[in-house]
Amino acid sequence: MSSTKSGFTAIELIAVVSIIGVLALIAAPRVNDALITARLHSTVRLLAADAHHVRQLAIMRGANTRMDFLRIAGHPHQVRVFNELAVEMPEYRRVMPAGLSFLAPDENFAFNYLGEPVAFGNPTPNSTITIQASNGQRLFLILSLAGRIRISATPPPP
């Protein structure tokens, strides 16, 4: 009678564990980069939806409303919404997630009572907010003269 043992030797188990470890080390940076990119896309979509909402708010209230994209030293970048009297509406405040920032100094999207983009009461040319992730990827939130708000991976032409 022959007795056969089945199973794995210690050497085989160590080899398999080390191969899995090497594969995990190779995949980890890609997973982290994918998470940062997903956070960037999610945040920019949320900001675009907020900009649409601010535009609708201006139309509904029949008054100017603006959305400021603020770079505050020592603090996370923020988005704040102000009514026609320059009073902040705190229910619309957003703080940017860690690793995301605005590239340009303080910018804003402002809308008049018709929902048209304005700057100091006059029609404004296209406005662009650039949001950059810690991995260097950028997305652009673009407000056109017609009031259309869109997201682009490429900067708009000058």
Stockholm file with secondary structure:
# STOCKHOLM 1.0

chainA/1-158         MSSTKSGFTAIELIAVVSIIGVLALIAAPRVNDALITARLHSTVRLLAADAHHVRQLAIMRGANTRMDFLRIAGHPHQVRVFNELAVEMPEYRRVMPAGLSFLAPDENFAFNYLGEPVAFGNPTPNSTITIQASNGQRLFLILSLAGRIRISATPPPP
#=GR chainA/1-158 SS CCCCCCSCCHHHHHHHHHHHHHHHHHHHHHHHHHHHHHHHHHHHHHHHHHHHHHHHHHHHHTSCEEEEEECCTTSCCEEEEECTTSCBCGGGCEECCTTEEESSSSEEEEECTTSCBEETTEECCCEEEEEEETTSCEEEEEECTTSCEEEESSCCCC
#=GC SS_cons         CCCCCCSCCHHHHHHHHHHHHHHHHHHHHHHHHHHHHHHHHHHHHHHHHHHHHHHHHHHHHTSCEEEEEECCTTSCCEEEEECTTSCBCGGGCEECCTTEEESSSSEEEEECTTSCBEETTEECCCEEEEEEETTSCEEEEEECTTSCEEEESSCCCC
//
